[in-house]
Structure formats: C-alpha cells, structure tokens
Amino acid sequence: MYSNVNGNAEESLVVITVIGADRPGIVAGITQVLARHNVNIVDIAQTVVRGIFSMIMIVDLSTGNIDLPRLREELISKSRELGVEVSVNHIAVFRAMQRV
C-alpha cells in the first residue's frame, strides 16, 4: 500500500506522537509494536519536561507488513496500556494540520 514506486519517498512516511506522564517502558512499548511489524524508524526525538514525556517519530511503512489504519489501532491499544496519548498520521496529513 505504501510503496515508493512513484519515487516519492514521503509516500510511506508516518508521524507518531506520544505524550504522557514519564515512566519506564514507554519507548520500549511503542517501538516493540513497530519492530513486530518491521516498520523502520527514520527519525526519533524524545524529551521529558517536568515529568511530562513527549516523543515524535517518523516511521517508514514501506518496509513493514502493516498498513496505516492497523498500525494506528495497535499503537492506540498499546498507548492505553502505557497510560499515554498517541497520534498516528500520514506525514501529508500531519503537515496539513500544521498549516491550519
């Protein structure tokens, strides 16, 4: 579904944001879902400010065995287990949201 056959490298990129109270296991929990589906992490940044954890990741679905709706579903389920909020959007949607 997210192949790069048309040469557009952004076609398969997804932005994942995570925010919540800091605690051990957040990064591990989110990245385990990605690893299970062979989704490549292109870029990642995370920080903790006054006990609030935040992370943004750019991932590439072209290497994986999962589509965007199913990945979103699995990450939302994992976020509930971890007690954090997660957002999963195609990079084009994310950019459009930033322009509004």
C-alpha positions as a Markdown table, in Angstrom:
| # | Residue | x | y | z |
|---|---|---|---|---|
| 1 | Met | 0.0 | 0.0 | 0.0 |
| 2 | Tyr | 2.8 | 2.5 | 0.9 |
| 3 | Ser | 5.3 | 1.6 | -1.8 |
| 4 | Asn | 7.8 | 4.1 | -3.2 |
| 5 | Val | 7.3 | 3.0 | -6.8 |
| 6 | Asn | 6.5 | 6.5 | -7.9 |
| 7 | Gly | 9.7 | 7.8 | -6.5 |
| 8 | Asn | 8.1 | 9.9 | -3.8 |
| 9 | Ala | 10.0 | 9.0 | -0.6 |
| 10 | Glu | 7.4 | 10.7 | 1.6 |
| 11 | Glu | 4.6 | 8.4 | 0.3 |
| 12 | Ser | 5.2 | 5.8 | 3.1 |
| 13 | Leu | 6.1 | 8.1 | 6.0 |
| 14 | Val | 4.0 | 8.3 | 9.1 |
| 15 | Val | 4.3 | 10.7 | 12.1 |
| 16 | Ile | 3.8 | 9.2 | 15.5 |
| 17 | Thr | 3.5 | 11.5 | 18.6 |
| 18 | Val | 3.3 | 10.3 | 22.1 |
| 19 | Ile | 2.7 | 12.3 | 25.3 |
| 20 | Gly | 2.0 | 11.5 | 28.9 |
| 21 | Ala | 3.4 | 11.2 | 32.4 |
| 22 | Asp | 7.0 | 9.9 | 32.3 |
| 23 | Arg | 7.6 | 6.4 | 33.3 |
| 24 | Pro | 9.8 | 3.5 | 32.3 |
| 25 | Gly | 8.8 | 1.4 | 29.3 |
| 26 | Ile | 7.1 | 4.0 | 27.0 |
| 27 | Val | 9.7 | 4.0 | 24.3 |
| 28 | Ala | 10.1 | 0.2 | 24.6 |
| 29 | Gly | 6.3 | -0.4 | 24.3 |
| 30 | Ile | 5.9 | 1.8 | 21.3 |
| 31 | Thr | 9.0 | 0.5 | 19.4 |
| 32 | Gln | 8.0 | -3.1 | 20.1 |
| 33 | Val | 4.9 | -2.6 | 18.1 |
| 34 | Leu | 6.9 | -1.1 | 15.2 |
| 35 | Ala | 9.6 | -3.9 | 15.4 |
| 36 | Arg | 6.9 | -6.6 | 15.4 |
| 37 | His | 5.7 | -5.3 | 12.0 |
| 38 | Asn | 9.2 | -4.5 | 10.6 |
| 39 | Val | 8.4 | -0.8 | 10.4 |
| 40 | Asn | 11.6 | 1.3 | 10.1 |
| 41 | Ile | 12.1 | 4.3 | 12.4 |
| 42 | Val | 13.5 | 7.1 | 10.2 |
| 43 | Asp | 13.8 | 9.7 | 12.9 |
| 44 | Ile | 13.0 | 10.0 | 16.6 |
| 45 | Ala | 13.2 | 12.7 | 19.3 |
| 46 | Gln | 12.0 | 12.4 | 22.9 |
| 47 | Thr | 12.2 | 14.6 | 25.9 |
| 48 | Val | 10.9 | 14.9 | 29.5 |
| 49 | Val | 9.9 | 18.2 | 30.8 |
| 50 | Arg | 8.8 | 18.4 | 34.5 |
| 51 | Gly | 7.7 | 14.8 | 34.4 |
| 52 | Ile | 5.9 | 15.0 | 31.1 |
| 53 | Phe | 7.2 | 12.6 | 28.5 |
| 54 | Ser | 6.9 | 13.6 | 24.8 |
| 55 | Met | 8.2 | 11.8 | 21.7 |
| 56 | Ile | 7.8 | 12.3 | 18.0 |
| 57 | Met | 8.8 | 9.7 | 15.5 |
| 58 | Ile | 8.9 | 9.5 | 11.7 |
| 59 | Val | 8.5 | 5.9 | 10.5 |
| 60 | Asp | 8.5 | 4.3 | 7.1 |
| 61 | Leu | 5.7 | 1.8 | 6.4 |
| 62 | Ser | 7.3 | 0.7 | 3.1 |
| 63 | Thr | 9.5 | -1.8 | 5.0 |
| 64 | Gly | 6.7 | -3.1 | 7.1 |
| 65 | Asn | 3.9 | -5.7 | 6.9 |
| 66 | Ile | 1.1 | -3.4 | 8.3 |
| 67 | Asp | -1.0 | -0.6 | 6.9 |
| 68 | Leu | -1.6 | 2.8 | 8.5 |
| 69 | Pro | -5.1 | 2.1 | 9.9 |
| 70 | Arg | -4.0 | -1.2 | 11.6 |
| 71 | Leu | -0.8 | 0.4 | 12.9 |
| 72 | Arg | -2.8 | 3.3 | 14.4 |
| 73 | Glu | -5.2 | 0.7 | 16.0 |
| 74 | Glu | -2.3 | -1.2 | 17.5 |
| 75 | Leu | -0.5 | 1.8 | 18.8 |
| 76 | Ile | -3.6 | 3.3 | 20.4 |
| 77 | Ser | -4.2 | 0.0 | 22.1 |
| 78 | Lys | -0.6 | 0.0 | 23.4 |
| 79 | Ser | -0.9 | 3.6 | 24.5 |
| 80 | Arg | -3.8 | 2.7 | 26.7 |
| 81 | Glu | -1.6 | 0.0 | 28.3 |
| 82 | Leu | 1.2 | 2.6 | 28.8 |
| 83 | Gly | -1.1 | 5.4 | 30.1 |
| 84 | Val | -0.1 | 7.8 | 27.3 |
| 85 | Glu | -1.8 | 9.6 | 24.4 |
| 86 | Val | -0.7 | 8.6 | 20.9 |
| 87 | Ser | -1.4 | 10.2 | 17.5 |
| 88 | Val | -0.6 | 8.4 | 14.2 |
| 89 | Asn | -0.9 | 10.3 | 10.9 |
| 90 | His | 0.4 | 10.1 | 7.4 |
| 91 | Ile | 3.1 | 12.8 | 7.0 |
| 92 | Ala | 0.9 | 14.7 | 4.5 |
| 93 | Val | -2.0 | 14.8 | 7.0 |
| 94 | Phe | 0.4 | 16.0 | 9.7 |
| 95 | Arg | 1.7 | 18.8 | 7.5 |
| 96 | Ala | -1.8 | 19.8 | 6.5 |
| 97 | Met | -2.8 | 20.0 | 10.2 |
| 98 | Gln | 0.2 | 22.3 | 10.9 |
| 99 | Arg | -1.0 | 24.7 | 8.2 |
| 100 | Val | -4.4 | 25.2 | 9.8 |
